Every structure is written in C-alpha cells, then in structure tokens.
Amino acid sequence: MYSGTLRIEGRFRGMLDGTAIVSAGTTAEIAGMVNGSLIVEAGAVAHVSGMVNGAIRNRGGTVTVSGMVSD
C-alpha cells in the first residue's frame, strides 16, 4: 500500500491511496487500485486494467480503460 503521490511507469499492481502520475513520454498500465486521481501528462500512455476510484485527468496523453473508473 502506497500513500501520497506516486509516479508510475510500467505495470502497477499495488494499491495507492493518493494521486498517480504517468510522466510525459512514459507508458504505464494500472493493474492495481488507485484510490484518488490519475494524471496522465502530455505524451504519456496509460492503460487502466485495474480500478481508479477518482478522476482521470488527461493532460495531452493517451488513456485507454478496460477496468473500472468510478468518477
């Protein structure tokens, strides 16, 4: 379990209570649970196959969702 803000690159399978950020130019798969917001920066790629219990804020990246988003 992580708390706070976490920059994610690659596959994330854990649990986060806070904000997840996918940095510009990186790719991430959210296969775990984020209890907070997901921010996808310009040029980043995020695939949500797990759960985001909050908002996804796309700031110019690419986002695909095959899991669950509750906001």
DOMARDREN-256270 format. One record per residue (C-alpha): residue number from 1; residue in three letters; chain; y, z, x. Coordinates in steps of 0.05 Angstrom, whole numbers, plus 5000, padded with zeros to 4 digits. Last residue first. Layout:
<sites>
site nr: NUM, rest: ALA, kette: A, v: Y, w: Z, u: X;
...
</sites>
This chain:
<sites>
site nr: 71, rest: ASP, kette: A, v: 5184, w: 4777, u: 4687;
site nr: 70, rest: SER, kette: A, v: 5109, w: 4789, u: 4687;
site nr: 69, rest: VAL, kette: A, v: 5084, w: 4737, u: 4736;
site nr: 68, rest: MET, kette: A, v: 5009, w: 4725, u: 4737;
site nr: 67, rest: GLY, kette: A, v: 4965, w: 4680, u: 4779;
site nr: 66, rest: SER, kette: A, v: 4965, w: 4604, u: 4787;
site nr: 65, rest: VAL, kette: A, v: 5038, w: 4601, u: 4805;
site nr: 64, rest: THR, kette: A, v: 5071, w: 4550, u: 4851;
site nr: 63, rest: VAL, kette: A, v: 5137, w: 4560, u: 4886;
site nr: 62, rest: THR, kette: A, v: 5174, w: 4512, u: 4933;
site nr: 61, rest: GLY, kette: A, v: 5237, w: 4535, u: 4968;
site nr: 60, rest: GLY, kette: A, v: 5311, w: 4529, u: 4952;
site nr: 59, rest: ARG, kette: A, v: 5330, w: 4601, u: 4936;
site nr: 58, rest: ASN, kette: A, v: 5273, w: 4614, u: 4887;
site nr: 57, rest: ARG, kette: A, v: 5279, w: 4684, u: 4858;
site nr: 56, rest: ILE, kette: A, v: 5214, w: 4707, u: 4827;
site nr: 55, rest: ALA, kette: A, v: 5225, w: 4766, u: 4781;
site nr: 54, rest: GLY, kette: A, v: 5181, w: 4827, u: 4772;
site nr: 53, rest: ASN, kette: A, v: 5108, w: 4848, u: 4768;
site nr: 52, rest: VAL, kette: A, v: 5083, w: 4793, u: 4814;
site nr: 51, rest: MET, kette: A, v: 5008, w: 4784, u: 4810;
site nr: 50, rest: GLY, kette: A, v: 4956, w: 4746, u: 4850;
site nr: 49, rest: SER, kette: A, v: 4950, w: 4671, u: 4860;
site nr: 48, rest: VAL, kette: A, v: 5024, w: 4663, u: 4875;
site nr: 47, rest: HIS, kette: A, v: 5037, w: 4605, u: 4922;
site nr: 46, rest: ALA, kette: A, v: 5100, w: 4607, u: 4963;
site nr: 45, rest: VAL, kette: A, v: 5130, w: 4552, u: 5006;
site nr: 44, rest: ALA, kette: A, v: 5193, w: 4564, u: 5046;
site nr: 43, rest: GLY, kette: A, v: 5247, w: 4511, u: 5059;
site nr: 42, rest: ALA, kette: A, v: 5303, w: 4553, u: 5028;
site nr: 41, rest: GLU, kette: A, v: 5281, w: 4626, u: 5018;
site nr: 40, rest: VAL, kette: A, v: 5230, w: 4650, u: 4967;
site nr: 39, rest: ILE, kette: A, v: 5246, w: 4720, u: 4941;
site nr: 38, rest: LEU, kette: A, v: 5192, w: 4757, u: 4903;
site nr: 37, rest: SER, kette: A, v: 5215, w: 4817, u: 4863;
site nr: 36, rest: GLY, kette: A, v: 5181, w: 4883, u: 4849;
site nr: 35, rest: ASN, kette: A, v: 5110, w: 4909, u: 4841;
site nr: 34, rest: VAL, kette: A, v: 5078, w: 4856, u: 4885;
site nr: 33, rest: MET, kette: A, v: 5003, w: 4851, u: 4877;
site nr: 32, rest: GLY, kette: A, v: 4953, w: 4814, u: 4921;
site nr: 31, rest: ALA, kette: A, v: 4938, w: 4740, u: 4930;
site nr: 30, rest: ILE, kette: A, v: 5010, w: 4722, u: 4948;
site nr: 29, rest: GLU, kette: A, v: 5000, w: 4659, u: 4989;
site nr: 28, rest: ALA, kette: A, v: 5054, w: 4648, u: 5041;
site nr: 27, rest: THR, kette: A, v: 5084, w: 4589, u: 5077;
site nr: 26, rest: THR, kette: A, v: 5142, w: 4592, u: 5127;
site nr: 25, rest: GLY, kette: A, v: 5204, w: 4550, u: 5140;
site nr: 24, rest: ALA, kette: A, v: 5253, w: 4598, u: 5109;
site nr: 23, rest: SER, kette: A, v: 5224, w: 4668, u: 5100;
site nr: 22, rest: VAL, kette: A, v: 5179, w: 4689, u: 5042;
site nr: 21, rest: ILE, kette: A, v: 5208, w: 4755, u: 5020;
site nr: 20, rest: ALA, kette: A, v: 5171, w: 4809, u: 4981;
site nr: 19, rest: THR, kette: A, v: 5212, w: 4865, u: 4949;
site nr: 18, rest: GLY, kette: A, v: 5186, w: 4934, u: 4931;
site nr: 17, rest: ASP, kette: A, v: 5120, w: 4968, u: 4916;
site nr: 16, rest: LEU, kette: A, v: 5073, w: 4922, u: 4953;
site nr: 15, rest: MET, kette: A, v: 4997, w: 4919, u: 4945;
site nr: 14, rest: GLY, kette: A, v: 4952, w: 4882, u: 4993;
site nr: 13, rest: ARG, kette: A, v: 4923, w: 4812, u: 4996;
site nr: 12, rest: PHE, kette: A, v: 4979, w: 4773, u: 5029;
site nr: 11, rest: ARG, kette: A, v: 4958, w: 4706, u: 5059;
site nr: 10, rest: GLY, kette: A, v: 5004, w: 4672, u: 5110;
site nr: 9, rest: GLU, kette: A, v: 5075, w: 4696, u: 5119;
site nr: 8, rest: ILE, kette: A, v: 5106, w: 4755, u: 5082;
site nr: 7, rest: ARG, kette: A, v: 5170, w: 4792, u: 5097;
site nr: 6, rest: LEU, kette: A, v: 5165, w: 4862, u: 5067;
site nr: 5, rest: THR, kette: A, v: 5220, w: 4904, u: 5034;
site nr: 4, rest: GLY, kette: A, v: 5204, w: 4974, u: 5011;
site nr: 3, rest: SER, kette: A, v: 5136, w: 5005, u: 5003;
site nr: 2, rest: TYR, kette: A, v: 5068, w: 4980, u: 5027;
site nr: 1, rest: MET, kette: A, v: 5000, w: 5000, u: 5000;
</sites>
